[in-house]
Amino acid sequence: MNPLTRIIIFILAATSIWSLLGEMYQLWPMRFFTLAIFLPASVALVALAIYDKLRDAGRICRIIWISALAGFMAAISYDIFRLPFVFSKAWGLTGIVPALPLFKVFPQFGTMILGKNSDGTLAAIVVGWAYHFSNGITFGVMYAAMVNGNWRRWPVAIVFAVGLEIAMLFTPYPATFGIRVSETFVIVTLTAHLIFGIVMGLMCIQLDKWTTKKC
């Protein structure tokens, strides 16, 4: 991909996390940005992939598809690692792992997108989780844009994922969602992002091998 295309893809994908960052820094309501910017940007990203497939050899399309799927799978791995901490008490694991409310932010994402009237509703939970996975998918695409589809540079995925979490700790994120930034929380969340980065980087390599047909 040429530099301009990589920048465009990176920006389109980054609108997912920008939705939340803008809300936290009171630059724009998350509801407005998600509906007016992020969703159209997602459509544009898909359209770009389809256009590339129809116009050319489909390399850009393939890179986007591989990285998006890898990001989604990395997000699942990320959440699986956190399950014992979230359900520590319910599963009787308090003597092994500490109980941490790591999933409590997701319904709040949904409320920010749908509006205050949705607080506590099933719709807010579903939309919040969907937004969470959209971050995983778009982080994958952002990573692909950074390495230009050169999956051999997979350690960049680790640096990117861990760097994102370190940066988030210095944003209003913890205060916005009432998260106490303890030593345990930092260790667990950084480990989770380390896992995210490893899975995302290695899955891109594996998906590239599995994909024999163009996108």
N, C-alpha and C positions, 0 to 999 in steps of 0.2 A: 504494500500500500504506500502511496506517496504521502509526504508529511501532512498535507492539507486534509486528505481523507482520514488519516489517523486522528487529527485534531477534531474533526467534525464528529467522528464516531465516539471519541472520548467525551466530548461535550454533551452529545445526545444521551449517552449512558449516565453521565454524572448528574443529570437532572433529577434522578431518583433520590440520591442523598442530599442534593441541594434543597429538595422540598422540605426536608427535616431541618437542615441547617438554617435555612431562612426563617423558619418558625422560631427556632431557639434564639436566634439573634434579633428577632422582631423586625425582620426585613420584609417579610410577606407572610400571609396566612398559609399554612400547609395545604389547606383545602383548595385555595385559589391556585397555588403553584402546581399542585398535583393535577388538577383538572385542566388548567390552561396551558401548562408548560410540559410537565412530565409525561402525561398521556400522549399528547401530540408528538413529543420527541420520540417516544417509544414506537409510535406508528411510523414516524420518519425513518427510524433505525431499521425496522422491518422492511419498509419500502426500499431503502437503500440496498439491503441484502437481496431482495427480489430483483431489483433493477440490475444489480451486478450479475446475478445468475442469468438473466435473460440477455444482457448485453455482452457479457464477456465470459471468461472461463469459470467464473463463480468463486474465485479465491477469497474475495472479501466476504461473500456470503458464508462460505465454509468456516472462515475464521470466526465470524460472529456467532454462527450456530454452535461451534465447538466450545467457544469460551462461555457463551450463555449457559449451555448445559452443564459445563464444568462448574460454573459459579453456583448454579442451582444445587448440584450434588454436594458441593463444598458447604453450602448453607445447611443442608440436611445433616451432614457430618458434624458440623459446628453445633447444631441443636442436640444431636444425639449425645455428644460429649457432655452437654450441660444438663441432660435429663436427671442424672443422679443428684445433682445439687438442687434442682428445682423440686424434686419429689423425695428429698432426703428423709423427711419426717414420715411421709406416707409409706415409703418403702422400708422404713426402719433402718436407715443408713446413717443416722445422726452421729453414731460413734465412729463412722468411717469418713464421711464427707460432710461438710457444713451445709446447712440449708441456706440457699440464696434465691431471692425472687427474680431470677434472670429473665423470666418470660412476661413479667408484669407490664412491660412497656408496650407490648404488641397491641393489646386492646386500646391503649391510649393513642397509638398511631392511628388506629381506625377512627377514634373519636375526633382526632384532629382533622382527619380527611372528610368525615361525614358530617361533623358538626356536633355541638354539645348535646343535642337531643338524643343522639345515638349512644351516649355513655352507658356502658354496661350491657349493651344489646349484643345479640349474636352477630348482627351485621358489622358492628365495630370490631368484634373479635376476628371475623373472617377477613375483613378488609385490612385490619392491622397485620395479620399474618401474611396476607398477600403482599402487602407493602414490604414486609421483612424479607420475603423471598425475592422481591423485585430488586432489593439492594444486592442480594447475593448474585443474581443474574447479571446486573449491570456492573458490579465490581469485576466479574469475569470479563465482560466486554471491555471495560476500562483497562484491565491488565493486558488483554490482547492488543489493544491499541498502543500501549506502551512498548510492548516487545515486538510489535509488528508481526504477530503470528509465529514468531520464532520460539517454539515451545521448549527448545533446549535451554532457554534462559529461565526455566521454571523457578529458580530461587528468588527471582524478582517478585513472584507471586507471594512469597513468604514475607519479604520486606514490605510489600504493599499492604498486605492484610494486617500485619502487626503494627505497621506505621499508622494505618487508619485508626486502629483502636487507641494507640497512644495519643494521637491527635484529638480523638473524641473525648478523652479524659480531661483535656484542657479546654473543652468547650462547655457551654452551659448544660450539656446533656445530663450529667448526674443530678444537678440541681433541678432541672426541668422535670425529671421523673422521680424525684425523691430517692435517689440512690446514694447510699452511704459508701463512699469510696474507701473501703478498708483494704488492708494488705491482702487479705484472702480474696476479696473481690478482684483486685488488680491481677493477682496471679492466675486466678481461674479464667478471667476474661481474656488475658493475654495468651494463655495456653489455648483457649478456644479459637482465637484468631490465628494462632500458629498452625493449628490443625486445619483451619479453613484454607490458609495459604498453601499448605502442603498438598491437600486434596485437590485444590483448584489447579495448581501447577502440574501435578502428576496426571490428573484426569484429562487435561488438555493433550498431553502426550499420548495417553492411551486412546482417547477418542480419535485423535488424528490417525493412529494406527488402525483402529477399527473401521474408520470411514474409508471405504475403498471407492465409493462413488462420490462425485462432486455434489455439493449442496443442492 
